[in-house]
Amino acid sequence: MKIGIVTDSTADLPEELVKELGIEVVPLQVIIDDHQFRDGIDLNATEFYEKLATSSSHTPSTSQPSPGVFKEIYQRLLEKVDTIVSIHIASKLSGTVHTAQMVSKMFPNKRVQVVDSFSTSMGLGSLVLEAVDALQRGMNLEQLLERLRFLRERINFLVVLDTLEYVFRGGRVSRLQHFLGSILNIKPLLRIVNGEVEIAGRARSKREALALMVEKFKAQVGTEAKSWISVMHTAAETEALKLKTIIEETFKNAEVILNQAGPALGTHAGPGALALIAIPKYPC
């Protein structure tokens, strides 16, 4: 049985990996100043942050792909494969999984299997990479789905924000938290667990926040673990490169990927954010 892998643009996978591994990516819509763009097609991550800096509203948003987009991609891919495994952004963060599930029912014999990743950005992206790796090792459909369900419960996702402005606009913090955080220059550390955004810590400077993030990450992941680790940033490449060096020196058995996060994370985190994301590599 030949299996194809589909994900969405919130996965933040490097373009060269997508092409090399034959992954199909469904674009979300990005809305800035009443203009719509297809994420990764009409607008890449760098262009998104440029528009964010000059936007008159400074409140971009994203919307899920339409059923028609999913249907077209599924139909085209099913001409080449027997079954599709479609892995997407957490249902608690977006309606994308719901739309994919709805469209999957148009295809008989369960030829499209939809998986909620419980994550986003390279939490989702790493799950997709592990799915491709599993297929290359010869796993069948049932083994692959079981593997994905196992791994999505074990994603470690921490992010340091440079500003509370965007999470405030998104309703993640109260007006009082936003006010106090702004005047005290608080740098929050957030985590995403099973699609839920939680406060993991606070620091009085970004340097302190990054140090706290690395310490928590070491405790959660384990420095000897074989993992996929992603260093993500929102228009903060210089800081991200320094963080990547620390991670490579600390996690000797990990495969480390550096990439700029797209609109799904950038819309809510704002510019200047840095994230560490890990999932275990097979076997674990």
Helices and strands as residue ranges (DSSP letters): E 3-8, G 9-11, H 15-21, E 24-26, E 29-32, E 35-38, H 45-54, E 61-63, H 67-78, E 83-88, H 96-104, E 112-116, H 121-136, H 141-152, E 156-160, H 165-169, H 175-184, E 187-193, E 196-203, H 206-221, E 227-233, H 237-250, E 255-260, H 263-269, E 274-280
